[in-house]
Amino acid sequence: MALLRTVIQDTHQKLEAAGIPDARLEAEVLVMNVMRLPRQSIFAEQDTEVSEQQQAALDAFLERRYSREPLAYILGQREFYGISVIITPAALIPRPETEGLVEQALFMAMMGMESTDLTIADVGTGSGAIAVNLAIHLPAAKIFAVDVEDSVLDLAAYNIRAHGVADRVTLAIGDLLDAVPEPVDLIVANLPYIPTDRIPTLQPEVQKEPALALDGGPDGLDLIRRLLIQAEDKLKDNGIILLEMDPDQVPVVQELALKHFPEGSTSVDKDLAGMDRILTIYRQAPE
Ligand SMILES: C[S@@+](CC[C@H](N)C(=O)[O-])C[C@H]1O[C@@H](n2cnc3c(N)ncnc32)[C@H](O)[C@@H]1O
């Protein structure tokens, strides 16, 4: 039997040799996960023995990681905006930049709208990560979480139940806003926005995520374009749309949004890397 410190070093070296980015961090996360220990206890547990069973479980994880299966699929969960979200390969792994979308939605819901009694649509909900967080932080809101893919809705349903917000989040299957039964105050959408021909150039891990969650058509904007059309009927007069996208798509969507909502206005927020990432579209320009 080996000690935890040795197993971490060994795992680090194996991951590095396999060309896995952030090998040290991943080694710590994987080893602590098979040991069922919190990562912050890593120093206190340096001399803990790793059993043969635990080493076998770690080896099985490593085999999957060598084939570039994303870490979140192997662990079956991901932290997102302070909560743990269960993840399966049916769904996109929630990204740190999408936390900015949640943050902007909460800011708008708390500061930018007339009431807190809001109706919100999370379009393309995937794992439900956005909808769950909005429900946790906005206890008076009614949320519709929509996806076109059956298998992700099962996962979203699990996450919604696990976080105790099932009474306020309604899941629906359908194309974009089609399944949302009433006009909403806020539309929050992280829809697929990668141009089709860029997908084969992405990291191998990303290519293991569902194509339906990534592929936004020739210029990446197929779904956003259709969402803006549908929003004309489904967004209330003082409603707001929040969209995540790539920086070079922002000016295109800004122009498009103002064609659909000529009395509106837009603003842009950056992600942690300082790139334009979140577009806010006001149906009516604020005074
Ligand atoms: C980029 S993922 C976002 C998942 C999750 N909201 C997140 O941020 O982690 C996009 C999601 O949109 C869904 N989707 C794709 N086309 C759709 C459509 N026409 N109507 C509704 N959802 C769609 C996909 O199944 C996928 O779950």
The ligand as a MOL file (V3000), in Angstrom:
LIG
                    3D

  0  0  0     0  0            999 V3000
M  V30 BEGIN CTAB
M  V30 COUNTS 27 29 0 0 0
M  V30 BEGIN ATOM
M  V30 1 C -24.4860 25.2470 -24.4780 0
M  V30 2 S -25.6110 24.0720 -23.7750 0 CHG=1
M  V30 3 C -26.0350 24.9150 -22.2610 0
M  V30 4 C -26.4350 24.0170 -21.1390 0
M  V30 5 C -26.6220 24.7620 -19.8040 0
M  V30 6 N -27.6310 25.7890 -19.9040 0
M  V30 7 C -25.3050 25.3860 -19.3550 0
M  V30 8 O -25.1530 26.5940 -19.4940 0
M  V30 9 O -24.4260 24.6610 -18.8750 0 CHG=-1
M  V30 10 C -27.0010 24.3250 -24.8150 0
M  V30 11 C -28.2400 23.5040 -24.5140 0
M  V30 12 O -29.2400 23.8780 -25.4820 0
M  V30 13 C -29.9710 22.7410 -25.8450 0
M  V30 14 N -30.6030 22.9980 -27.1490 0
M  V30 15 C -30.0690 22.8450 -28.3930 0
M  V30 16 N -30.9690 23.1890 -29.3220 0
M  V30 17 C -32.1030 23.5660 -28.6650 0
M  V30 18 C -33.3840 24.0240 -29.0840 0
M  V30 19 N -33.6900 24.1580 -30.3750 0
M  V30 20 N -34.3090 24.3090 -28.1230 0
M  V30 21 C -34.0180 24.1720 -26.8080 0
M  V30 22 N -32.8090 23.7460 -26.3560 0
M  V30 23 C -31.8740 23.4510 -27.2690 0
M  V30 24 C -28.9550 21.6210 -25.8510 0
M  V30 25 O -29.5790 20.3620 -25.7280 0
M  V30 26 C -28.0840 21.9970 -24.6480 0
M  V30 27 O -28.5550 21.3760 -23.4730 0
M  V30 END ATOM
M  V30 BEGIN BOND
M  V30 1 1 1 2
M  V30 2 1 2 3
M  V30 3 1 2 10
M  V30 4 1 3 4
M  V30 5 1 4 5
M  V30 6 1 5 6
M  V30 7 1 5 7
M  V30 8 2 7 8
M  V30 9 1 7 9
M  V30 10 1 10 11
M  V30 11 1 11 12
M  V30 12 1 11 26
M  V30 13 1 12 13
M  V30 14 1 13 14
M  V30 15 1 13 24
M  V30 16 1 14 15
M  V30 17 1 14 23
M  V30 18 2 15 16
M  V30 19 1 16 17
M  V30 20 1 17 18
M  V30 21 2 17 23
M  V30 22 1 18 19
M  V30 23 2 18 20
M  V30 24 1 20 21
M  V30 25 2 21 22
M  V30 26 1 22 23
M  V30 27 1 24 25
M  V30 28 1 24 26
M  V30 29 1 26 27
M  V30 END BOND
M  V30 END CTAB
M  END
